[in-house]
Amino acid sequence: MMLVEDKAGAEAAAEEPKSPVRSPPWCTSPRRYRDTSLMIHRHWRKSGMETFPTVAAYQPPATPPSTPNTPSVTNKHTNDVPVRTPSRQKQVTMTPTGTRARGRTRDHGMDLSYVTERIIALWFPGDISPSSFRQGQQQAAHMLTSKHGNSYMVFNLSEPRRATRSQHERVRELGWPPDLAPPLERLCSICKDIDSWLSGDTHRIAVLHARGSHERIGVVVAAYMHYSNICGSADQALDRFAMKRYLDDKVGDLDQPSHKRYIDYFSGLLSGNIRINANPLYLTHVTVLGAPSFEAEGGCRAFLKVYEGLVPVYTSGVHTVGGDTRQFTVNVAGDRRRGLQLRGDILLKCYHRHYSADLDSPS
């Protein structure tokens, strides 16, 4: 017990004369330091108001009984340091960790997420400024190096950037053009490269890097999930579950139909349900249903481009299509006897050629 002297009460007592109060025996007794607390308690019970006027006026609040074997802590600075409430402590301790934890910076818009324990997704928005992109790459490199050292490799799924190569020691360029599905050969090579890198050492980390849409990372994660299901070992079941959770939480449903179709193609090729036809195909004509309205009177001036492996191999002439046209057909064969020979991934694009005052250019 700590006895505190009340100075204000002492001054008031000095100004107003009172009858002398006999000092209690424990103040002058030679046994002053013998069981002092017990003597104070007994004297307080006998004549508390006379001896302790300031203490007697204070009624201590009722305190709940303490839990046995629980040490009590007295906070002597309640006015200086705010006491942390139990709700705040619960919020801090319930912060998610492990594969569900992710780092995100407000300044650069970077999103770094753990897909599995050894696969990380590093995403940047498409409209980020070059300076913010460089700073974000520096921050990501610092975070990855501080935790994984030099045991990580960046698999860039977007267009090559100097800032990405300059900040990371190992970068593998595996991107494809925007708004398109990756070719099946590229999808297969990405999965083989990731699996080969992770199989080299148990401490290696694969970082899937993309800028713009989350679907690039989503397509690769979905493809690698099917790849590990067919070609991986049985102990990768938890990794496949984590990849499925990442797709549900971060990517959702793939918006582009071609992305969904190519994932189905890739899964069918791995399982043996789909086989690639090695023989070439011949395209003779293309029929377009409907006519988009680009002209003032309706209709459009359309022409086609055919790509083989993202390389243009054919461009048609311009066809004037009226606004009331329901469909039109473009002859691709031309003078070829069997048509346009094609193989692999094929892309067809329909353009509208419009006239301007200065330049006749397609749109």
C-alpha positions as CSV (number, residue, x, y, z in Angstrom):
1,M,0.0,0.0,0.0
2,M,1.3,3.5,-0.9
3,L,0.5,6.4,1.4
4,V,0.1,9.7,-0.6
5,E,0.3,13.1,1.2
6,D,-2.4,15.6,0.2
7,K,-0.7,19.0,0.1
8,A,-3.9,21.0,-0.4
9,G,-5.5,19.4,2.6
10,A,-2.3,20.2,4.6
11,E,-2.4,23.9,3.7
12,A,-6.1,24.2,4.5
13,A,-5.5,22.6,7.9
14,A,-2.7,25.1,8.6
15,E,-4.9,28.1,7.9
16,E,-7.8,26.9,10.0
17,P,-6.8,26.1,13.6
18,K,-8.0,22.9,15.0
19,S,-7.7,21.0,18.2
20,P,-4.5,19.1,18.5
21,V,-4.7,15.6,17.4
22,R,-2.7,13.0,19.3
23,S,-0.3,11.2,17.0
24,P,-1.1,7.6,16.5
25,P,1.1,5.2,18.4
26,W,2.5,3.6,15.2
27,C,4.1,7.0,14.2
28,T,6.2,7.4,17.4
29,S,6.6,3.8,18.4
30,P,10.0,2.2,18.0
31,R,8.2,-0.6,16.2
32,R,7.4,1.9,13.4
33,Y,8.8,-0.3,10.7
34,R,7.3,-3.5,12.0
35,D,4.2,-4.6,10.1
36,T,3.3,-1.0,9.3
37,S,0.5,-1.8,7.0
38,L,-1.3,-3.9,9.6
39,M,-1.0,-1.0,12.2
40,I,-2.4,1.5,9.6
41,H,-5.3,-0.7,8.9
42,R,-6.2,-1.2,12.5
43,H,-5.9,2.5,13.3
44,W,-8.0,3.4,10.2
45,R,-10.8,1.1,11.4
46,K,-10.7,2.7,14.9
47,S,-10.6,6.5,13.9
48,G,-10.3,7.0,10.2
49,M,-11.8,10.5,9.8
50,E,-9.6,12.1,12.4
51,T,-6.3,10.6,11.2
52,F,-7.0,10.5,7.4
53,P,-9.5,13.2,6.5
54,T,-8.8,13.1,2.7
55,V,-8.7,9.4,2.4
56,A,-11.8,8.9,4.4
57,A,-13.8,11.1,2.0
58,Y,-12.9,8.8,-0.9
59,Q,-14.9,5.7,-1.6
60,P,-13.1,3.3,-3.9
61,P,-15.2,1.9,-6.7
62,A,-16.2,-1.7,-6.6
63,T,-13.8,-3.9,-8.7
64,P,-14.8,-7.3,-10.1
65,P,-13.0,-10.3,-8.5
66,S,-9.8,-11.1,-10.2
67,T,-9.2,-14.4,-11.9
68,P,-7.0,-16.8,-9.9
69,N,-3.4,-17.2,-11.1
70,T,-3.7,-14.1,-13.3
71,P,-1.0,-11.4,-12.6
72,S,-2.4,-7.9,-12.2
73,V,-0.8,-4.8,-13.7
74,T,-1.2,-1.3,-12.4
75,N,-1.1,1.5,-15.0
76,K,0.4,4.6,-13.3
77,H,0.1,6.7,-16.5
78,T,-3.5,6.4,-17.5
79,N,-3.6,10.0,-18.5
80,D,-0.6,9.8,-20.8
81,V,-0.8,6.5,-22.6
82,P,-4.2,5.3,-23.9
83,V,-5.0,1.8,-22.9
84,R,-5.5,-0.6,-25.9
85,T,-9.1,-1.9,-25.9
86,P,-9.8,-5.7,-26.2
87,S,-11.5,-5.1,-29.6
88,R,-8.4,-3.5,-31.0
89,Q,-6.2,-6.4,-29.7
90,K,-8.5,-8.8,-31.5
91,Q,-8.3,-6.9,-34.7
92,V,-4.5,-7.0,-34.7
93,T,-4.2,-10.7,-33.8
94,M,-6.8,-11.7,-36.5
95,T,-4.8,-10.3,-39.4
96,P,-4.6,-13.0,-42.1
97,T,-1.2,-14.5,-42.8
98,G,0.2,-17.3,-44.9
99,T,-1.0,-17.8,-48.4
100,R,-3.9,-15.4,-47.9
101,A,-1.7,-12.4,-46.9
102,R,-1.0,-9.8,-49.5
103,G,0.9,-6.6,-49.7
104,R,-0.6,-3.5,-51.3
105,T,0.7,0.0,-51.6
106,R,-1.6,3.0,-52.0
107,D,1.0,5.1,-53.7
108,H,1.8,2.8,-56.6
109,G,-1.3,0.7,-56.8
110,M,0.8,-2.5,-56.7
111,D,-0.9,-5.7,-55.6
112,L,1.4,-8.5,-54.4
113,S,-0.5,-11.7,-53.5
114,Y,0.6,-15.2,-52.5
115,V,-1.2,-17.7,-54.8
116,T,0.5,-20.6,-53.1
117,E,3.5,-20.8,-50.8
118,R,5.9,-20.7,-53.8
119,I,3.9,-18.8,-56.5
120,I,3.4,-15.1,-56.1
121,A,1.2,-12.8,-58.2
122,L,2.5,-9.3,-58.8
123,W,0.0,-6.9,-60.5
124,F,0.1,-3.3,-61.6
125,P,-2.8,-1.2,-63.0
126,G,-2.7,-0.4,-66.7
127,D,-3.0,3.4,-66.2
128,I,-0.1,3.7,-63.8
129,S,2.5,6.4,-64.6
130,P,6.0,5.4,-65.6
131,S,7.5,6.9,-62.4
132,S,5.1,5.1,-60.2
133,F,5.7,1.9,-62.1
134,R,9.4,2.2,-61.5
135,Q,9.0,2.9,-57.8
136,G,6.6,0.0,-57.5
137,Q,9.1,-2.3,-59.1
138,Q,11.8,-1.1,-56.7
139,Q,9.5,-1.7,-53.7
140,A,8.5,-5.2,-55.0
141,A,12.1,-6.1,-55.6
142,H,13.0,-5.0,-52.1
143,M,10.1,-7.0,-50.6
144,L,10.9,-10.2,-52.6
145,T,14.7,-10.0,-52.0
146,S,14.3,-9.3,-48.2
147,K,12.1,-12.4,-47.8
148,H,13.4,-14.8,-50.6
149,G,16.8,-13.5,-51.4
150,N,17.8,-14.3,-55.0
151,S,15.7,-17.5,-55.2
152,Y,12.8,-15.9,-57.2
153,M,12.2,-15.5,-60.9
154,V,9.8,-13.0,-62.5
155,F,7.6,-14.5,-65.3
156,N,6.5,-11.4,-67.1
157,L,3.1,-12.0,-68.8
158,S,2.7,-8.5,-70.2
159,E,4.8,-6.6,-72.7
160,P,8.5,-6.2,-71.9
161,R,9.4,-3.2,-69.8
162,R,12.9,-1.9,-68.9
163,A,11.8,-1.1,-65.4
164,T,11.0,-4.8,-64.8
165,R,14.3,-6.1,-66.1
166,S,16.4,-3.5,-64.3
167,Q,15.0,-4.1,-60.8
168,H,14.8,-7.9,-60.9
169,E,17.8,-10.2,-61.4
170,R,15.9,-13.0,-63.2
171,V,13.1,-12.1,-65.6
172,R,11.5,-14.4,-68.2
173,E,9.5,-12.7,-71.0
174,L,6.4,-14.8,-71.7
175,G,3.8,-12.2,-72.6
176,W,1.3,-12.0,-75.5
177,P,-0.6,-9.2,-77.2
178,P,-3.4,-7.5,-75.2
179,D,-7.1,-8.5,-75.6
180,L,-6.1,-11.8,-77.0
181,A,-5.8,-15.3,-75.6
182,P,-2.3,-16.8,-75.4
183,P,-1.4,-19.3,-78.1
184,L,-1.5,-22.9,-76.9
185,E,2.3,-23.3,-77.5
186,R,2.9,-20.2,-75.3
187,L,0.5,-21.5,-72.6
188,C,2.3,-24.8,-72.6
189,S,5.8,-23.3,-72.4
190,I,4.8,-21.0,-69.5
191,C,3.6,-24.0,-67.5
192,K,6.8,-26.0,-68.3
193,D,9.0,-23.1,-67.4
194,I,7.3,-22.5,-64.1
195,D,7.4,-26.2,-63.2
196,S,11.0,-26.5,-64.3
197,W,12.0,-23.5,-62.1
198,L,10.2,-24.7,-59.0
199,S,11.5,-28.2,-59.4
200,G,15.1,-27.1,-59.4
201,D,15.1,-26.2,-55.7
202,T,12.6,-26.2,-52.8
203,H,13.4,-22.6,-51.9
204,R,12.6,-21.2,-55.4
205,I,9.7,-18.8,-55.9
206,A,7.8,-18.0,-59.1
207,V,6.5,-14.5,-59.5
208,L,3.7,-14.0,-62.1
209,H,3.9,-10.4,-63.2
210,A,1.2,-8.6,-65.2
211,R,0.2,-5.1,-65.9
212,G,-3.4,-4.1,-66.8
213,S,-6.0,-6.9,-66.5
214,H,-5.9,-9.5,-63.8
215,E,-7.0,-12.1,-66.4
216,R,-3.5,-12.6,-67.6
217,I,-2.5,-13.9,-64.3
218,G,-5.8,-15.7,-64.0
219,V,-5.3,-17.6,-67.3
220,V,-1.8,-18.7,-66.3
221,V,-2.9,-19.8,-62.8
222,A,-5.8,-21.7,-64.3
223,A,-3.6,-23.4,-66.9
224,Y,-0.9,-24.3,-64.3
225,M,-3.6,-25.7,-62.0
226,H,-4.7,-28.1,-64.8
227,Y,-1.0,-28.8,-65.6
228,S,-0.1,-29.8,-62.0
229,N,-3.2,-31.9,-61.8
230,I,-2.1,-34.0,-64.7
231,C,1.7,-33.7,-64.6
232,G,2.3,-32.9,-60.9
233,S,2.6,-35.1,-57.8
234,A,0.0,-36.0,-55.3
235,D,1.4,-33.6,-52.7
236,Q,0.4,-30.6,-54.8
237,A,-3.3,-31.0,-54.0
238,L,-3.1,-28.2,-51.4
239,D,-1.5,-26.0,-54.0
240,R,-4.3,-26.6,-56.5
241,F,-6.8,-25.8,-53.8
242,A,-4.9,-22.5,-53.1
243,M,-4.9,-21.7,-56.8
244,K,-8.6,-22.3,-57.1
245,R,-9.2,-20.0,-54.1
246,Y,-7.0,-17.3,-55.6
247,L,-9.0,-17.4,-58.9
248,D,-12.3,-17.1,-57.0
249,D,-11.2,-14.3,-54.8
250,K,-8.9,-12.2,-57.0
251,V,-9.9,-12.9,-60.7
252,G,-13.4,-14.2,-60.7
253,D,-14.9,-15.4,-64.0
254,L,-12.9,-14.8,-67.1
255,D,-14.5,-12.0,-69.1
256,Q,-13.1,-12.9,-72.5
257,P,-14.7,-16.0,-74.2
258,S,-11.4,-16.8,-75.9
259,H,-9.7,-17.1,-72.5
260,K,-12.2,-19.6,-71.3
261,R,-12.1,-21.6,-74.6
262,Y,-8.3,-21.8,-74.5
263,I,-8.3,-23.0,-70.9
264,D,-10.7,-25.7,-72.0
265,Y,-8.5,-26.5,-75.0
266,F,-5.4,-26.8,-72.8
267,S,-7.1,-28.9,-70.2
268,G,-8.4,-31.2,-73.0
269,L,-5.0,-31.6,-74.5
270,L,-3.5,-32.5,-71.1
271,S,-6.2,-35.1,-70.4
272,G,-6.1,-36.5,-73.9
273,N,-9.7,-35.6,-74.7
274,I,-8.5,-33.3,-77.5
275,R,-5.9,-34.0,-80.1
276,I,-4.1,-31.5,-82.3
277,N,-4.7,-31.9,-85.9
278,A,-1.3,-31.7,-87.6
279,N,-2.8,-31.4,-91.1
280,P,-3.3,-27.9,-92.5
281,L,-6.8,-26.4,-93.1
282,Y,-8.0,-24.3,-96.0
283,L,-10.2,-21.3,-95.5
284,T,-12.3,-20.4,-98.5
285,H,-14.7,-17.7,-97.3
286,V,-15.9,-15.9,-94.2
287,T,-19.6,-15.0,-93.5
288,V,-20.2,-12.1,-91.1
289,L,-23.7,-11.9,-89.5
290,G,-25.0,-8.4,-89.1
291,A,-23.6,-5.1,-90.2
292,P,-22.3,-2.6,-87.7
293,S,-23.4,1.0,-88.2
294,F,-20.4,3.3,-88.8
295,E,-21.6,5.5,-91.6
296,A,-24.1,8.3,-91.3
297,E,-26.7,6.5,-93.3
298,G,-25.9,3.2,-91.5
299,G,-23.8,0.3,-92.5
300,C,-20.0,0.2,-92.9
301,R,-17.1,-0.3,-95.3
302,A,-15.6,-3.6,-94.0
303,F,-12.5,-5.6,-94.8
304,L,-11.0,-8.6,-93.1
305,K,-7.5,-9.5,-91.8
306,V,-6.4,-13.1,-91.1
307,Y,-3.6,-13.8,-88.6
308,E,-1.7,-17.1,-88.3
309,G,0.3,-17.2,-85.0
310,L,-0.3,-13.4,-84.6
311,V,1.3,-12.8,-88.0
312,P,-1.0,-11.3,-90.7
313,V,-1.3,-13.6,-93.7
314,Y,-4.2,-12.2,-95.6
315,T,-6.1,-8.8,-96.0
316,S,-9.3,-8.6,-98.1
317,G,-10.6,-5.8,-100.1
318,V,-13.1,-3.2,-98.8
319,H,-16.8,-4.3,-99.0
320,T,-19.5,-1.7,-98.8
321,V,-22.3,-3.0,-96.6
322,G,-25.7,-1.3,-96.3
323,G,-27.4,-0.6,-93.0
324,D,-30.2,-3.1,-93.7
325,T,-27.8,-5.9,-94.6
326,R,-28.2,-8.9,-92.3
327,Q,-25.0,-10.7,-93.4
328,F,-22.2,-10.5,-96.0
329,T,-19.6,-13.0,-97.2
330,V,-16.0,-12.3,-98.0
331,N,-14.2,-14.6,-100.5
332,V,-10.8,-15.5,-99.0
333,A,-9.8,-18.2,-101.5
334,G,-9.3,-15.8,-104.4
335,D,-7.3,-17.4,-107.2
336,R,-6.2,-20.2,-104.9
337,R,-7.6,-23.6,-105.9
338,R,-8.0,-24.9,-102.4
339,G,-8.3,-21.7,-100.4
340,L,-6.0,-20.0,-97.8
341,Q,-3.8,-22.6,-96.0
342,L,-3.8,-22.1,-92.3
343,R,-2.3,-24.0,-89.3
344,G,-2.1,-23.4,-85.6
345,D,-3.8,-20.4,-83.8
346,I,-5.9,-18.4,-86.2
347,L,-7.2,-14.9,-85.6
348,L,-9.7,-13.0,-87.8
349,K,-10.4,-9.3,-87.4
350,C,-13.0,-7.2,-89.2
351,Y,-12.2,-3.5,-89.7
352,H,-14.1,-0.5,-90.9
353,R,-12.4,1.9,-93.3
354,H,-13.6,5.5,-93.0
355,Y,-12.8,8.5,-95.0
356,S,-11.4,11.7,-93.5
357,A,-10.6,15.1,-95.0
358,D,-6.8,14.4,-94.9
359,L,-6.4,10.7,-94.7
360,D,-8.2,7.5,-95.7
361,S,-7.3,5.2,-92.8
362,P,-8.9,2.1,-91.3
363,S,-10.5,2.1,-87.8
